[in-house]
Amino acid sequence: VQLQASGGGPVQPGGSLTLSCAISGDTSDVLGMGWFRQAPGKKREFVAAIRWYDGATYYMNNREGRVTVSRDNAKNTIYLQMDNLTPEDTADYYCASAPLQPDYEVDKASEYNYWGQGTEVTVSS
C-alpha cells in the first residue's frame, strides 16, 4: 500500500482546508485509514479515522464538528476537511492505513502500518 497525502498549505485563521490521501496498491487488507498530525516539537497525535469497508468515522474528542473525514472508495481516496482553523492546527498532517486486525484502536499510531509522507498545514494571519 502506498499513500500520497496532499492539499496542505497556508491558510488564515478561521479558514478551511481539505486534505486528500490517495491510496494505491493492494487495499484488500486495509481495515481503516487514519489522519494524524505532528506540530513542531510535539508528539504525533490522532486527528480522525475512517473504517474502509463501511465508512464509520472516529474523531479526537474535541475535533468533531471542526473536522470531517470521508472516503471515496471508487477513487481510493480519503479526505480530511478542516474548518475554522486556528494557529494551533499548524502541523504536518499524515495519513496512514491500518491492516485487518482484531480490536482496532483507531487513535494509536502503532495500529497503522503504512504512512504517507505528510502534508504541511500552516495557519497564520
N, C-alpha and C positions, 0 to 999 in steps of 0.2 A: 504494500500500500504506500502510495506517495501522496503527500498533502502539500498543496500550494495555497498559502494564505495571501490575500491581497485586500486592498481597499483602505489601508491606513493613510494617514496624512495629518496635516494641521487642520484644526477646527477651533472655532471660537467657543468660549463658554456659553452653554445654552444650546449649542448646535447639535446636529445629529450626524451619524456616520453609520454606514453599513459595511461590515467586513464580509468577505467571502472566503470560503475554503473549498478548493476543487480537489476532489479525491480521484485518484487513478489507481489502476492495478486491481487485484482480486479483493473485492469488498464482501465476498460471501461470508467471511469470518468476522465482519465488523458488527459489534453489538451497539456501540454508542460512539458519538462524536462529542468532544468537549472543547470549550474555549477556556483558555487560561490567560492570565496576564502577569507581567512582571515589570514593576516600576524600578527605576534606578535605585540600587541599594536595598531593595526589598525582596522578599521571597516571592516565588511564583504562587499565584492564588487562583482559585477556581472562579469562573465567571458564570458559565452556563453549560448545559449539555442537552443533547437530544438523542433519544434512542432511535436507532436507524430503522428498525422494522415497523414501528408503529407511531413514531413521531412524538412520543411522550417527552416532555421538556422538564428541565430542572434548573433552578436558579440559586445563586448565592443569596442568602437571606434578604439582604436589603436592596437587591437589584431588580427583583421582579417589578415590572411596571416601567422601568427605565431601559430595560434590556429585553430583547426578544430574539430567541434563537429559532431558526426554522430550517427546513431542508427542502431540496428539490431532488428527489430520487432519480428522475429522468436525466438530470444534468450532473448527478453525483456531486452535488454541491451543498454545503451548509452555509448559513448566513448568521451574522450577529448584528442585529440592528440596535444601536445605542442612541438614546435620546437624552436631551437635557444634560449634556456632558459638562463636567467640571474639571478643573485642573488636576484633581485627584484621580481622574481617569487616564491621565497620561501614563503610557506604558507600552511595552511591546506585547502584542496580542498573538497568542499561539493557538492553532487548532491541533487537535490530537484525536486519534482513533483508539478505541478500546476493543479488544477481541472478545469473542464469545466466552463467557465465564459465569460461574455462579456468583451471587452476591456482589454484583457490580456496584462499587461505591463511586458514584459519578464525580465526586469532588476531590478524589485523591489522584494526584498526578501519576502515582505508581501503577494505577489501573490501566494506563494508556501506553501502548507500545510503539506507536508511530506518531511522529510530531512534524508539523510543518515548520518552516523557517522563521516564522514570526513576521508581523507587520506592525510598524510603529504608528502609534496614535499620540499626537501632541495637542493638548487642549490649552490654548493660551490666547489672551487678547493682544 
